[in-house]
Amino acid sequence: MPSGTSPVELSNIFAPAGAPADAIRTISLLVLAITAVIFLLVGGLLAYCCVRYRSRAGDDGREPPQVYGSNPVELAWTVVPVLIVFVLITTTTRTIYEIQAAAPPADAVHVRVVGHQWWWEFQYPDQSIRLLMSCISRREPLSTSTSSRTT
């Protein structure tokens, strides 16, 4: 980690620094905007209904007439979520394909990561390096090893 740089600065999605980072930032902001609108709409309707239909002095305690089977309301709360999910799926799929189709930069370090049951294997084929890392659940000293193969 560069000196003077905190881990928070390195993992900020609002300041993209890599090749696919801008596309990931764009899709993240779209999802954030859609979920914020849904949150505000649901929260606003909940607050309105709590205030509008609260119990007041002088109420006789009877339930108001119940309404069942409103086709426009049922259609709206079925179609709108389906459309939201459709928009999220199509934009996310398009972004994933754009990221996967992009060619890596010429100076990119190629790493192959293999997950085993209790450890990870990191292979750097261009440098002929293989790094093994185990997952330790207890607090004890950790020793890692690297091996280099000559061709």
C-alpha angles and dihedrals in degrees: 000000000000114000114263093023120114124209088247091061091051094053101044111133091195092066106050115200106168136068098263094028095093092054090047090049091051094051091044092053091048092052090045092051094048093048091045091054091048091048093049093045095049093041091048093049091047092051092046093050092046092053099037098047102034120131113270135193109270096033112137093221096243121132115250118245111289119232119208133181104021100175097198092051094046091047091050096050090048101043099040096057090045090053092047092051090046092053092047093048095048096046093044092048091049091049093048091051091048092051094046093046094052115104114238117247116268092247095048118134110233114221127179113199119198119189115212126183097272105006146037128237119207115194123191102192096183092055097035090236127143121189123191120200125182127205110239118192097188127066104256135126113290124214122188127192135201129199129199126204122204118214 
